[in-house]
């Protein structure tokens, strides 16, 4: 059985580590995994798009997102840092050159 959360009945059981540092690291890893899964879902559904209409900008965004997804799939979750995921998501979702 993995160290992930387990559903028991209607309650969620999770492993409790005695070290506060380890618990914090586990929470950060779960947060990173959720962000990556969300980004992967949005990417494959075609919903991860920028607000820009410039084709060159859209090409750059598509290339950056594709590279990040590929590195995650090839090297696993630990191959990218959480800030990289945040930067790509923020960059993709907030680009708008019309303003």
Backbone as CSV, one residue per row, in Angstrom:
resi,resn,N_x,N_y,N_z,CA_x,CA_y,CA_z,C_x,C_y,C_z
1,UNK,0.843,-1.180,0.000,0.000,0.000,0.000,0.884,1.237,0.000
2,UNK,0.478,2.257,-0.728,1.286,3.466,-0.834,1.131,4.333,0.406
3,UNK,1.936,5.374,0.466,1.878,6.286,1.609,0.872,7.403,1.377
4,UNK,0.128,7.333,0.278,-0.877,8.353,-0.014,-2.068,8.174,0.923
5,UNK,-2.972,9.147,0.865,-4.165,9.094,1.696,-5.033,7.909,1.288
6,UNK,-5.735,7.337,2.256,-6.582,6.185,2.016,-7.980,6.512,2.506
7,UNK,-8.988,6.179,1.704,-10.369,6.397,2.115,-10.833,5.178,2.901
8,UNK,-11.301,5.405,4.110,-11.839,4.341,4.947,-13.254,4.754,5.294
9,UNK,-14.223,4.057,4.692,-15.603,4.459,4.893,-15.819,5.827,4.289
10,UNK,-16.272,6.751,5.113,-16.461,8.117,4.632,-15.396,9.054,5.182
11,UNK,-14.367,8.497,5.814,-13.302,9.316,6.385,-12.008,9.085,5.620
12,UNK,-11.186,10.095,5.599,-9.912,10.036,4.892,-8.800,9.834,5.909
13,UNK,-8.105,8.729,5.771,-6.984,8.453,6.663,-5.697,8.819,5.956
14,UNK,-4.791,9.446,6.679,-3.502,9.770,6.090,-2.403,9.427,7.086
15,UNK,-1.245,9.183,6.541,-0.092,8.869,7.378,0.326,10.117,8.138
16,UNK,0.619,9.968,9.403,1.063,11.086,10.221,2.503,10.835,10.612
17,UNK,3.376,11.716,10.161,4.786,11.588,10.490,5.085,12.459,11.695
18,UNK,5.955,12.001,12.562,6.257,12.743,13.787,6.989,14.055,13.517
19,UNK,7.693,14.128,12.407,8.488,15.310,12.092,7.638,16.368,11.379
20,UNK,7.641,17.568,11.927,6.901,18.668,11.315,7.458,18.997,9.935
21,UNK,8.765,18.921,9.784,9.409,19.183,8.501,8.953,18.177,7.442
22,UNK,8.901,16.905,7.808,8.478,15.862,6.877,7.014,16.051,6.479
23,UNK,6.169,16.422,7.436,4.758,16.676,7.125,4.630,17.847,6.155
24,UNK,5.408,18.892,6.373,5.380,20.059,5.488,5.847,19.669,4.085
25,UNK,6.908,18.864,3.997,7.401,18.421,2.694,6.356,17.566,1.978
26,UNK,5.677,16.710,2.735,4.625,15.882,2.147,3.483,16.732,1.598
27,UNK,3.094,17.762,2.348,2.020,18.649,1.894,2.437,19.411,0.635
28,UNK,3.688,19.875,0.589,4.176,20.588,-0.590,4.204,19.669,-1.807
29,UNK,4.583,18.418,-1.595,4.626,17.462,-2.699,3.214,17.164,-3.209
30,UNK,2.254,17.005,-2.300,0.873,16.764,-2.712,0.321,17.959,-3.479
31,UNK,0.642,19.176,-3.026,0.193,20.387,-3.706,0.777,20.448,-5.116
32,UNK,2.051,20.112,-5.242,2.721,20.117,-6.541,2.089,19.081,-7.473
33,UNK,1.796,17.906,-6.945,1.181,16.852,-7.747,-0.192,17.288,-8.241
34,UNK,-0.980,17.920,-7.365,-2.308,18.398,-7.766,-2.204,19.446,-8.873
35,UNK,-1.245,20.370,-8.758,-1.061,21.400,-9.787,-0.675,20.775,-11.120
36,UNK,0.239,19.816,-11.066,0.698,19.173,-12.295,-0.428,18.383,-12.944
37,UNK,-1.202,17.665,-12.144,-2.325,16.901,-12.687,-3.357,17.829,-13.315
38,UNK,-3.623,18.962,-12.656,-4.568,19.931,-13.197,-4.052,20.486,-14.516
39,UNK,-2.757,20.841,-14.556,-2.172,21.395,-15.767,-2.189,20.356,-16.892
40,UNK,-1.904,19.117,-16.568,-1.906,18.052,-17.573,-3.318,17.862,-18.143
41,UNK,-4.321,17.873,-17.264,-5.705,17.746,-17.716,-6.087,18.895,-18.643
42,UNK,-5.742,20.106,-18.237,-6.069,21.284,-19.036,-5.331,21.245,-20.377
43,UNK,-4.086,20.799,-20.366,-3.288,20.756,-21.591,-3.880,19.760,-22.584
44,UNK,-4.179,18.551,-22.112,-4.696,17.533,-23.017,-6.126,17.819,-23.457
45,UNK,-6.882,18.556,-22.660,-8.240,18.935,-23.049,-8.233,20.140,-23.983
46,UNK,-7.094,20.818,-24.088,-6.991,21.993,-24.937,-7.500,23.255,-24.272
47,UNK,-7.714,23.216,-22.971,-8.246,24.370,-22.246,-7.161,25.290,-21.719
48,UNK,-5.927,24.849,-21.736,-4.830,25.663,-21.216,-4.369,26.589,-22.336
49,UNK,-4.948,27.771,-22.371,-4.646,28.714,-23.447,-4.436,30.103,-22.881
50,UNK,-3.647,30.876,-23.578,-3.379,32.245,-23.141,-4.447,33.181,-23.687
51,UNK,-4.475,34.374,-23.135,-5.432,35.380,-23.576,-4.916,36.149,-24.785
52,UNK,-3.727,35.847,-25.230,-3.111,36.551,-26.354,-3.645,36.014,-27.680
53,UNK,-3.668,36.871,-28.681,-4.076,36.443,-30.020,-2.889,36.384,-30.969
54,UNK,-1.709,36.755,-30.492,-0.493,36.737,-31.295,-0.055,35.290,-31.496
55,UNK,0.084,34.869,-32.745,0.410,33.469,-33.031,1.808,33.094,-32.546
56,UNK,2.753,34.034,-32.590,4.109,33.751,-32.110,4.105,33.502,-30.600
57,UNK,3.353,34.316,-29.872,3.253,34.157,-28.419,2.576,32.841,-28.069
58,UNK,1.511,32.525,-28.786,0.815,31.265,-28.536,1.725,30.071,-28.818
59,UNK,2.563,30.186,-29.843,3.523,29.121,-30.146,4.533,28.936,-29.030
60,UNK,5.028,30.049,-28.467,5.969,29.974,-27.342,5.331,29.325,-26.122
61,UNK,4.098,29.708,-25.842,3.387,29.139,-24.691,3.174,27.652,-24.887
62,UNK,2.751,27.280,-26.081,2.518,25.862,-26.366,3.811,25.062,-26.226
63,UNK,4.909,25.609,-26.726,6.204,24.926,-26.637,6.661,24.777,-25.187
64,UNK,6.504,25.836,-24.386,6.925,25.784,-22.982,6.096,24.775,-22.197
65,UNK,4.798,24.793,-22.413,3.917,23.864,-21.709,4.190,22.432,-22.140
66,UNK,4.375,22.237,-23.430,4.668,20.901,-23.958,5.980,20.368,-23.382
67,UNK,6.995,21.239,-23.297,8.281,20.825,-22.729,8.171,20.454,-21.266
68,UNK,7.389,21.221,-20.516,7.204,20.924,-19.094,6.469,19.603,-18.912
69,UNK,5.417,19.381,-19.681,4.661,18.127,-19.596,5.552,16.950,-19.983
70,UNK,6.352,17.120,-21.041,7.232,16.034,-21.487,8.271,15.696,-20.416
71,UNK,8.849,16.718,-19.780,9.854,16.443,-18.749,9.226,15.771,-17.536
72,UNK,7.986,16.097,-17.221,7.285,15.433,-16.118,7.029,13.976,-16.467
73,UNK,6.583,13.730,-17.701,6.288,12.358,-18.107,7.552,11.514,-18.216
74,UNK,8.654,12.109,-18.663,9.902,11.358,-18.814,10.624,11.155,-17.488
75,UNK,10.713,12.208,-16.683,11.506,12.141,-15.463,10.712,12.026,-14.179
76,UNK,9.400,12.087,-14.263,8.573,11.994,-13.067,8.321,13.360,-12.440
77,UNK,7.566,13.339,-11.368,7.152,14.559,-10.676,8.353,15.336,-10.150
78,UNK,9.363,14.638,-9.679,10.509,15.302,-9.065,11.465,15.924,-10.081
79,UNK,11.202,15.746,-11.373,12.102,16.306,-12.383,11.897,17.805,-12.586
80,UNK,10.792,18.344,-12.088,10.545,19.787,-12.194,10.289,20.356,-10.809
81,UNK,10.619,21.620,-10.670,10.401,22.302,-9.400,8.992,22.895,-9.392
82,UNK,8.451,23.095,-8.197,7.093,23.637,-8.090,7.008,25.042,-8.680
83,UNK,8.073,25.832,-8.507,8.040,27.195,-9.041,7.973,27.198,-10.559
84,UNK,8.554,26.163,-11.205,8.470,26.077,-12.661,7.028,25.869,-13.107
85,UNK,6.339,24.997,-12.392,4.934,24.746,-12.703,4.121,26.017,-12.491
86,UNK,4.355,26.701,-11.371,3.640,27.945,-11.076,3.900,28.998,-12.142
87,UNK,5.158,29.127,-12.548,5.509,30.134,-13.553,4.819,29.862,-14.883
88,UNK,4.820,28.617,-15.318,4.176,28.294,-16.593,2.675,28.532,-16.502
89,UNK,2.058,28.127,-15.395,0.618,28.353,-15.239,0.284,29.836,-15.206
90,UNK,1.041,30.602,-14.434,0.788,32.044,-14.358,1.017,32.716,-15.703
91,UNK,2.102,32.351,-16.358,2.443,32.938,-17.646,1.370,32.615,-18.682
92,UNK,0.919,31.372,-18.692,-0.074,30.942,-19.662,-1.416,31.622,-19.435
93,UNK,-1.805,31.754,-18.187,-3.141,32.254,-17.882,-3.250,33.769,-17.827
94,UNK,-2.140,34.496,-17.742,-2.252,35.943,-17.576,-1.717,36.756,-18.743
95,UNK,-1.217,36.121,-19.772,-0.737,36.886,-20.921,-1.912,37.552,-21.630
96,UNK,-1.833,38.842,-21.767,-2.849,39.579,-22.502,-2.214,40.872,-22.991
97,UNK,-1.906,40.934,-24.263,-1.223,42.096,-24.809,-2.194,43.163,-25.301
98,UNK,-3.475,42.914,-25.195,-4.466,43.886,-25.639,-4.631,45.028,-24.655
99,UNK,-4.234,44.829,-23.413,-4.407,45.850,-22.382,-3.343,46.911,-22.468
